[in-house]
Amino acid sequence: MSDSHFLRTVRKMLLKDMLKTVPGDWKVLVLDELTTRVISSACKMSDILDEGVTLVEDLNKRRQPMHDMPGIYFVSPTPKSIKTICNDFQESPLYQSVHVFFSSKVSPADISELRKHPRLVERLRTLKEVGCEFMTVDSRTFTTDQPRALCELFGDSTAGTSGYEEAIGTAAARLATVFAALDEFPSIRYRAGKPPADGDPPGGDSRAAAPQRLAAKLHEHLTELQHGSQLPQAETCDLIILDRTIDPVAPVIHEWTYEAMAYDLLPLEGDIYKYESENRKGEKETREGLLEERDSLWVSLRHMFIADASMKLNSLLADFRTQNKAAQAVGSGELTPDHSKLKGVVQSLGEYNQGLSKLSLHIDIAAELNRITRDVGLDSVGKLEQDLVFGDATSKEIIDLLSKRQDLEWLDKVRLLMCYVATHPEKLDAAKAKQWQKLANLKPEYMHTIRNLEYLGVAVSKREAKSALSFGSKKKRQTRKVRAPDNSQEQWELSRFQPLLSEVVEDLAKGKLPEADYPYIVKPSGGAPSAAAGSARAKQSSVGWARRAAPQSSDLDVGGIKLQGKRLIVFVLGGVTRGEMRTSFTMSKQLGRDVLLGSTSIESPKSFVKRVYELSAMGDTDQ
């Protein structure tokens, strides 16, 4: 798969504009903890080696001198990193020459500290701010690597704390490097918070203000870069800042597309899936498969409904058996849609080429996903979840399912009840909570987690004021639109659910997003832009930042799709889901605009439930 413009820009910045600019065939690259994650999210080790790097070292570990090699430091501009670099040249210098690239803006005080060390200054050849302090997840998604942001910004004791301020400051600084990397200056809108209602948990003002606070802080960073001629002088793209309260259902509902299911149901280690396969000797061995965009089969399957993905894999295996003599020798007869048998067919082929290895990987994944769905009976759970969201079911159906399905895992029960309380406000008073706990056989901490949705704008318990949460209806039972399916896919019963993020993106792109609910932090120059407005990028020279050449965002060809108009970037405080990541792809195709999605973290249903549990400490009422 060809990289998107976003990924190409990031890789070029790190590989060509940083590593390749340092002369020499043998180089040492020194990284700190943050920049290790930054560069590994966008580049493979082979990419780094191709630029002449022969050794990658940890800044914070003891390193051997390499007097005949240049040392490239790619580090975050923290006092600790500055001190370590200076210490490397305190006595005997570690490297032949020094090339320092900071991941974000460095302070004048830190520059002065570097200048105090003559041995370092003597060998210093490069000192630049690269402006890359974010992690790429795929060709349309990035994070600021803040997995604790949900707790720091929306928890019960965050108002006015240093953790709250640091979370906003870190998000703003790292998000600013995204726009520096893309050479874009955005018009910034944010979701206006609702005033706290009677019965809301304490600290509602701080939680409601988080998107606005981030928008204001980010604007400060970007204006400073703009004044230094490091960004265009006029708005070139659109940014909207949201938070997790916009859709508390999306992180917990069961999604039924291939990627979302894989990261929900399988025991992945990062992006690695381990599975057993037979070698040529018939011996079982553990293989590892990497779920990445360089795998074209993964790219073609990841956003498909699981039934469609399974049928495609069945068809691909049939084609392979038709075209490959070794496969034909395995046996004849019609292929069965039973993926456990398909897996056996593939594994018996003996010798894997690269394409067959990928096919084997994904057939194993599909087989495992179908097995888990069948064994756990997730289809009935998923149908009920979606019926609750769309107003087609009530507590009666939940009681019926939980009474019959005592074998359900605690996580599935909690997710089902979270879908219920998020779409049926004020239904969980103390007495009913005890009844649900007994019926579902849940521990007190699990009920505590459900109640903690209060911190994300859900009116879980009874109150006088109406809930601020809306799912597209003014009725008490809140519903959302059933969106038309993608033209390339059939409308399956379990594919009705779509994250509300898609509606916000669509309304923003069409100029229909209410300004009262989503105000600008600063009105765009020349007034609010029209939906079809193009890019007005100003050409500026670079001072201090490693500069990237960027094509006009009004004329991009990505994955064969012609994208026109300004780039549209969505940033969500508190984490996004794999389903919401899919939205950036579908909206780009549907709207013809380059849509990017950023967040403080990527959350699986299990990790999100854990973070919601941590929003407040358990009290006596939770026992």
C-alpha positions in Angstrom: 0.0 0.0 0.0 1.3 3.5 -0.8 1.7 5.7 2.2 -0.7 8.6 2.8 0.5 12.1 2.4 0.4 12.4 6.2 2.7 9.4 6.7 5.0 10.3 3.8 5.4 13.8 5.4 6.3 12.3 8.8 8.7 9.7 7.4 10.4 12.3 5.2 10.8 14.6 8.1 12.5 11.9 10.3 14.4 10.1 7.7 15.4 12.6 5.0 15.2 16.0 6.7 16.9 14.7 9.9 19.0 11.5 9.5 20.0 11.9 5.9 21.2 15.5 6.4 24.0 14.2 8.7 27.0 13.3 6.6 28.7 9.9 6.9 28.1 6.3 6.2 28.2 5.2 9.8 26.1 7.1 12.3 24.9 6.7 15.9 21.3 7.6 16.7 20.5 8.5 20.3 16.9 8.6 21.5 15.1 9.2 24.7 11.9 7.4 25.8 9.5 9.7 24.0 11.4 10.0 20.7 11.9 6.2 20.6 8.1 5.9 20.5 7.8 8.7 18.0 10.2 7.3 15.5 9.2 3.7 15.9 5.6 4.6 15.3 6.4 5.9 11.8 9.5 4.1 10.7 10.9 0.5 10.6 14.4 -0.2 11.7 15.3 -1.0 8.1 14.2 2.6 7.2 16.6 4.0 9.8 19.5 1.7 8.7 19.0 2.8 5.1 20.0 6.3 6.2 23.4 5.2 7.4 22.5 4.6 11.1 24.4 1.6 12.3 23.6 1.9 16.0 20.5 3.1 17.9 21.2 4.0 21.6 19.2 4.9 24.7 20.0 8.4 25.9 19.5 7.4 29.5 21.8 4.4 29.5 25.5 4.2 29.6 27.0 4.2 26.1 30.3 3.3 24.6 32.4 6.1 22.9 32.2 6.1 19.1 35.0 8.6 18.3 34.9 7.9 14.6 31.1 8.4 14.1 28.8 11.3 14.2 26.2 11.2 17.0 22.6 12.2 16.2 20.5 13.1 19.2 16.8 13.1 18.6 15.4 14.0 22.0 12.6 15.9 23.7 13.8 19.3 25.1 13.5 18.4 28.8 16.0 19.4 31.5 17.0 15.8 31.9 17.8 15.3 28.2 19.8 18.6 28.1 21.8 17.6 31.1 22.5 14.1 29.7 23.7 15.5 26.4 26.0 17.9 28.2 27.4 15.1 30.4 28.3 13.1 27.3 30.9 15.8 26.6 31.9 16.7 30.1 35.2 14.8 29.9 36.0 12.6 27.0 33.5 13.3 24.1 31.5 10.3 23.0 31.2 11.1 19.3 33.2 12.6 16.5 30.6 15.3 15.9 27.2 16.2 17.4 23.9 16.8 15.7 21.0 17.7 18.0 17.4 17.5 16.8 14.7 18.5 19.4 11.2 17.0 19.0 9.6 20.3 20.0 10.4 23.9 20.8 13.5 24.3 23.0 13.7 27.2 25.5 16.4 29.9 25.4 17.5 28.7 28.9 18.2 25.2 27.6 20.2 26.6 24.6 22.3 28.6 27.1 22.9 25.5 29.1 24.3 23.7 26.0 26.6 26.6 25.3 28.2 26.3 28.7 30.0 23.2 27.6 32.9 24.0 25.3 33.7 20.4 24.3 30.1 20.0 23.2 30.0 23.3 21.3 33.3 22.5 19.6 31.7 19.4 18.0 28.2 20.7 17.5 27.3 20.8 13.9 23.5 20.8 13.9 21.0 22.3 16.4 17.4 22.2 15.1 13.8 21.8 16.3 12.3 19.0 14.2 8.8 19.5 15.5 7.6 15.9 15.8 6.2 14.8 19.1 3.3 12.7 18.2 2.8 9.0 17.4 1.4 7.8 14.1 -1.1 4.9 14.4 -2.0 4.5 10.8 -2.1 6.7 7.7 -4.9 8.8 9.1 -4.5 8.6 12.9 -2.1 10.0 15.4 -1.9 10.3 19.2 -0.1 12.6 21.7 0.7 9.5 23.7 -1.3 10.5 26.9 -3.1 7.4 28.0 -3.8 9.0 31.4 -5.5 12.0 29.9 -9.1 10.8 30.6 -8.4 10.5 34.3 -6.3 13.7 34.4 -9.0 15.8 32.7 -12.3 14.2 33.7 -11.7 12.5 37.1 -13.2 13.5 40.4 -10.2 15.4 41.7 -8.7 17.1 38.6 -10.1 20.6 38.9 -7.3 23.1 39.4 -4.6 20.4 39.8 -1.2 20.4 38.3 -2.1 17.1 36.5 -5.0 18.8 34.7 -2.8 21.7 33.6 0.1 19.5 32.6 -2.3 17.3 30.5 -3.6 20.3 28.6 -0.1 21.7 28.2 1.4 18.5 26.9 -1.5 17.9 24.5 -1.2 21.5 23.1 2.6 21.3 22.7 2.5 17.9 21.0 -0.5 18.8 18.8 1.4 21.9 17.7 4.1 19.7 16.3 1.5 18.0 14.1 0.7 21.3 12.4 4.4 22.2 12.2 5.1 18.9 10.5 2.2 19.4 8.0 3.0 23.1 7.5 -0.6 24.0 8.3 -2.2 26.8 10.3 -5.7 25.8 11.4 -8.9 27.6 12.1 -9.7 26.1 15.5 -13.1 25.1 16.7 -14.0 23.3 19.9 -17.0 21.7 21.5 -18.5 24.1 24.0 -19.1 22.4 27.4 -22.5 22.4 29.0 -22.8 24.1 32.4 -23.0 21.5 35.3 -26.5 20.4 36.2 -27.9 19.5 39.6 -26.7 16.0 40.5 -23.5 16.2 38.4 -20.3 15.1 40.1 -18.1 18.0 41.4 -15.6 19.5 39.0 -18.0 19.8 36.1 -16.7 23.3 35.1 -13.2 22.0 34.6 -14.3 19.0 32.7 -16.5 21.1 30.4 -13.8 23.6 29.8 -11.1 21.0 28.7 -11.6 21.4 24.9 -11.7 25.2 25.1 -8.6 25.2 27.3 -6.7 23.0 24.8 -7.9 25.2 21.9 -6.6 28.4 23.6 -3.3 26.8 24.5 -2.7 25.4 21.1 -3.5 28.7 19.5 -0.8 30.3 21.6 1.8 27.8 20.4 0.8 28.1 16.7 0.7 31.9 16.8 4.2 31.9 18.2 5.4 29.7 15.3 3.4 31.8 12.8 5.1 35.0 14.1 8.5 33.3 13.6 7.5 32.6 9.9 7.4 28.9 10.6 3.8 28.5 9.7 1.5 30.0 7.0 0.1 33.4 7.7 -3.5 32.5 6.9 -5.7 29.5 7.9 -4.9 26.5 5.7 -7.0 23.7 7.4 -9.8 23.1 9.8 -9.4 21.7 13.3 -12.1 20.7 15.7 -11.4 19.7 19.3 -13.8 17.3 21.0 -13.7 15.2 24.1 -14.8 11.7 25.1 -18.1 13.0 26.5 -19.4 13.4 22.9 -20.0 9.7 22.6 -19.5 7.5 25.7 -21.1 4.6 23.8 -18.5 4.2 21.1 -15.7 2.9 23.4 -17.8 0.1 24.9 -20.2 -1.2 22.3 -19.1 -4.3 20.4 -18.0 -3.3 16.9 -18.2 -5.9 14.1 -15.5 -4.8 11.6 -12.4 -6.8 11.3 -9.9 -4.4 12.8 -12.1 -3.4 15.7 -12.9 -7.0 16.6 -9.2 -8.0 16.4 -8.2 -5.3 18.9 -11.2 -6.1 21.1 -11.2 -9.9 21.2 -7.7 -11.1 20.5 -4.8 -11.2 22.9 -2.6 -8.9 20.8 0.8 -7.7 22.0 0.7 -4.2 20.6 0.1 -4.8 16.9 1.4 -8.4 17.0 -0.8 -11.5 16.7 0.7 -14.8 17.7 -0.7 -18.1 16.3 0.3 -21.7 15.8 1.1 -23.1 12.4 2.7 -26.3 11.1 6.1 -26.1 9.3 7.3 -28.4 6.5 8.1 -31.2 8.9 4.6 -31.1 10.3 5.7 -29.7 13.6 3.7 -27.0 15.3 5.5 -23.7 15.8 4.4 -20.2 17.0 4.4 -17.5 14.3 4.0 -13.8 14.7 2.0 -11.6 12.4 2.2 -7.8 12.4 -1.0 -5.9 11.8 0.3 -2.9 9.8 -0.5 -0.9 6.7 2.4 -2.4 4.7 0.3 -5.5 4.6 -2.1 -4.9 1.7 -4.4 -7.7 2.8 -4.8 -6.1 6.2 -5.6 -2.8 4.6 -8.3 -4.3 2.4 -9.9 -6.2 5.3 -9.6 -4.0 8.3 -12.8 -1.9 7.8 -14.9 -4.7 6.5 -17.8 -6.2 8.4 -16.6 -9.5 9.8 -18.9 -11.6 7.5 -17.6 -9.7 4.4 -14.0 -10.2 5.5 -14.6 -13.9 6.1 -16.1 -14.3 2.6 -13.3 -12.4 1.0 -10.7 -14.6 2.7 -12.7 -17.7 1.5 -12.6 -16.4 -2.0 -8.9 -15.6 -1.9 -8.1 -19.0 -0.7 -10.2 -20.5 -3.5 -8.3 -18.4 -6.0 -5.0 -19.5 -4.5 -5.9 -23.2 -4.7 -7.0 -22.7 -8.3 -3.7 -21.0 -9.3 -1.2 -22.8 -7.1 -0.3 -26.4 -7.9 1.0 -27.1 -4.4 -2.4 -26.0 -3.0 -4.2 -28.2 -5.5 -2.3 -31.2 -4.3 -3.6 -30.7 -0.8 -7.0 -32.0 -1.8 -10.0 -31.3 -4.0 -13.6 -30.6 -3.3 -15.7 -27.5 -2.6 -14.4 -25.0 -0.1 -16.3 -24.8 3.2 -17.0 -21.5 4.9 -15.9 -23.1 8.1 -12.8 -21.1 8.8 -11.3 -23.7 11.2 -11.1 -26.0 8.3 -9.8 -23.3 5.9 -7.0 -22.7 8.5 -6.1 -26.4 8.3 -6.0 -26.2 4.5 -3.6 -23.3 4.5 -1.4 -24.7 7.2 -1.0 -28.0 5.4 0.5 -26.3 2.3 4.0 -26.6 3.8 6.0 -23.9 2.2 4.9 -20.3 2.6 5.7 -17.5 0.3 5.1 -13.9 1.5 1.6 -13.7 0.1 0.5 -17.0 1.4 1.9 -16.2 4.8 -0.3 -13.2 5.0 -3.3 -15.1 3.9 -2.6 -17.7 6.5 -2.3 -15.0 9.2 -5.6 -13.4 8.3 -7.5 -16.7 7.9 -6.3 -17.6 11.4 -7.5 -14.3 12.8 -10.9 -14.6 11.1 -11.2 -18.1 12.4 -10.4 -17.1 15.9 -12.8 -14.1 15.8 -15.6 -16.3 14.5 -14.9 -18.9 17.1 -15.0 -16.4 20.0 -18.2 -14.9 18.6 -19.8 -18.3 18.4 -18.6 -19.7 21.7 -19.4 -16.6 23.7 -22.7 -15.9 21.8 -21.6 -12.3 21.2 -24.0 -11.8 18.3 -27.0 -11.7 20.7 -25.2 -9.4 23.0 -24.2 -7.1 20.1 -27.8 -7.0 18.7 -29.1 -6.0 22.1 -26.5 -3.3 22.5 -27.5 -1.8 19.2 -31.2 -2.1 19.9 -30.6 -0.2 23.1 -28.7 2.6 21.3 -31.4 2.9 18.6 -34.3 2.8 21.1 -35.6 -0.6 20.1 -35.0 -2.3 23.4 -35.4 -1.6 27.1 -34.4 -3.0 30.5 -36.8 -5.9 29.9 -34.6 -7.3 27.1 -31.5 -6.9 29.3 -33.1 -8.8 32.2 -34.1 -11.6 29.8 -30.6 -11.9 28.3 -28.7 -11.7 31.7 -31.1 -14.3 33.2 -30.3 -16.7 30.4 -26.6 -15.9 30.0 -25.0 -16.2 33.4 -21.9 -17.5 31.7 -21.2 -14.1 30.1 -17.8 -12.5 31.0 -18.0 -9.6 33.5 -16.6 -7.3 30.8 -19.5 -8.0 28.4 -22.1 -7.5 31.1 -20.5 -4.2 32.1 -20.3 -3.0 28.5 -24.0 -3.9 28.0 -25.1 -2.0 31.1 -22.9 1.0 30.1 -24.7 1.1 26.7 -28.0 1.0 28.6 -27.3 3.8 31.1 -25.7 6.0 28.4 -28.8 5.8 26.2 -31.4 5.6 29.0 -30.6 8.4 31.4 -31.5 8.5 35.1 -32.3 4.8 35.3 -29.7 3.7 37.9 -30.7 4.8 41.4 -29.2 3.0 44.4 -32.0 0.4 44.7 -31.9 -0.4 41.0 -28.1 -0.6 41.0 -28.3 -3.3 43.6 -30.8 -5.2 41.6 -28.7 -5.0 38.5 -25.6 -6.1 40.5 -27.4 -9.1 41.8 -28.9 -10.1 38.5 -25.7 -9.8 36.6 -23.6 -11.2 39.5 -21.2 -8.2 39.3 -18.6 -7.1 41.8 -19.0 -3.7 43.5 -16.1 -2.3 41.5 -17.9 -3.1 38.2 -21.0 -1.2 39.3 -18.7 1.7 40.4 -17.3 1.7 36.8 -20.8 2.0 35.4 -21.7 4.9 37.8 -18.5 6.7 36.8 -20.0 7.4 33.4 -21.4 10.4 35.3 -18.0 12.0 34.8 -18.5 11.7 31.0 -21.8 13.6 31.0 -24.1 10.6 31.4 -27.0 11.1 33.8 -26.7 7.7 35.4 -28.7 8.4 38.5 -32.0 10.3 39.1 -31.8 14.1 39.0 -34.0 17.1 38.4 -32.2 18.6 35.5 -32.2 16.9 32.1 -29.2 15.1 30.8 -26.8 17.2 28.7 -26.0 14.1 26.5 -27.8 13.9 23.2 -27.8 11.2 20.6 -29.7 13.0 17.9 -33.1 13.1 19.7 -34.8 15.3 22.2 -36.7 12.3 23.7 -35.8 11.0 27.0 -34.7 7.7 25.4 -31.9 9.0 23.3 -31.2 7.6 19.8 -28.9 8.3 16.9 -29.2 8.2 13.2 -28.9 5.0 11.3 -26.3 6.0 8.6 -26.5 4.5 5.1 -24.0 1.7 4.7 -20.9 2.1 2.6 -21.7 1.3 -1.1 -19.1 -1.4 -1.1 -20.8 -3.3 1.7 -24.1 -5.0 2.4 -26.1 -3.6 5.3 -25.7 -6.3 8.0 -28.0 -6.2 11.1 -25.0 -5.7 13.4 -23.5 -2.9 11.2 -26.1 -0.3 12.1 -24.0 1.5 14.7 -21.7 4.3 13.7 -19.8 6.6 16.1 -21.3 10.1 16.5 -17.9 11.4 15.4 -18.9 10.8 11.8 -21.9 13.1 12.1 -19.7 15.9 13.6 -17.2 15.6 10.8 -19.9 15.6 8.1 -21.6 18.6 9.5 -18.3 20.5 9.8 -17.4 19.7 6.3 -20.8 20.8 5.0 -20.7 24.0 7.0 -23.7 22.9 9.1 -22.0 22.7 12.5 -23.7 25.2 14.9 -21.2 27.8 16.0 -23.0 28.2 19.3 -22.2 24.6 20.2 -18.8 24.6 18.4 -17.3 28.1 18.6 -14.1 29.3 17.1 -11.2 30.1 19.4 -10.5 32.9 17.0 -12.6 33.8 14.0 -10.8 32.9 10.8 -9.4 35.8 8.8 -12.0 36.9 6.4 -14.8 35.3 8.5 -15.9 31.7 8.7 -14.8 29.7 5.6 -17.3 28.0 3.3 -17.4 24.3 3.1 -15.6 24.2 -0.2 -12.9 26.7 0.6 -9.5 25.8 -0.6 -6.0 26.2 0.9 -4.4 29.6 1.1 -0.9 28.4 2.1 1.6 31.2 2.4 5.2 30.3 1.4 7.6 31.1 4.3 11.2 30.5 4.9 12.3 28.3 7.8 14.1 29.5 10.9 15.2 26.8 13.3 12.8 24.1 12.3 13.6 21.2 10.0 11.3 22.3 7.1 9.1 20.0 5.0 7.8 20.6 1.6 4.0 20.1 1.5 1.7 19.9 -1.5 -1.4 22.1 -1.5 -4.0 20.3 0.6 -6.5 21.4 -1.9 -5.0 18.9 -4.5 -4.1 15.6 -2.9 -4.4 12.1 -4.4 -4.5 9.6 -1.6 -5.1 5.9 -2.2 -6.6 6.7 -5.6 -9.1 9.1 -4.1 -9.0 12.7 -5.3 -9.2 15.0 -2.2 -10.1 18.6 -2.6 -10.5 21.5 -0.2 -8.8 22.1 3.1 -7.5 19.3 5.3 -9.9 18.5 8.2 -8.4 17.4 11.5 -10.3 16.1 14.5 -8.8 15.8 17.9 -10.5 14.0 20.8 -9.4 14.5 24.4 -9.7 11.2 26.4 -9.1 8.6 23.7 -10.6 7.3 20.5 -11.7 3.8 19.4 -10.8 1.7 16.4 -14.3 2.3 15.1 -13.7 6.0 15.2 -10.4 5.5 13.4 -12.4 3.9 10.6 -14.5 7.1 10.4 -11.6 9.2 9.2 -11.2 6.8 6.2 -14.9 6.6 5.4 -15.4 10.4 5.8 -12.3 11.1 3.6 -13.8 9.0 0.8 -17.4 10.3 1.3 -16.5 14.0 1.6 -13.5 14.1 -0.8 -11.4 15.8 1.9 -8.3 14.7 3.7 -9.6 13.8 7.2 -7.1 13.1 10.0 -8.0 11.9 13.5 -5.9 12.6 16.6 -6.4 11.8 20.2 -4.6 11.5 23.5 -4.7 7.7 23.1 -6.2 4.8 21.3 -8.5 2.8 23.6 -9.8 -0.7 23.4 -13.1 -1.5 25.2 -11.2 -3.2 28.1 -8.7 -0.3 28.5 -11.5 2.3 28.4 -13.5 0.4 31.0 -10.4 0.4 33.2 -9.9 4.1 32.8 -13.6 4.9 33.6 -13.2 2.8 36.8 -10.3 5.1 37.8 -12.2 8.3 37.3 -13.2 8.3 41.0 -12.3 6.4 44.1 -14.8 3.8 45.4 -16.8 4.9 48.4 -19.2 3.4 50.8 -22.1 3.6 48.3 -20.2 1.4 46.0 -20.1 -1.6 48.4 
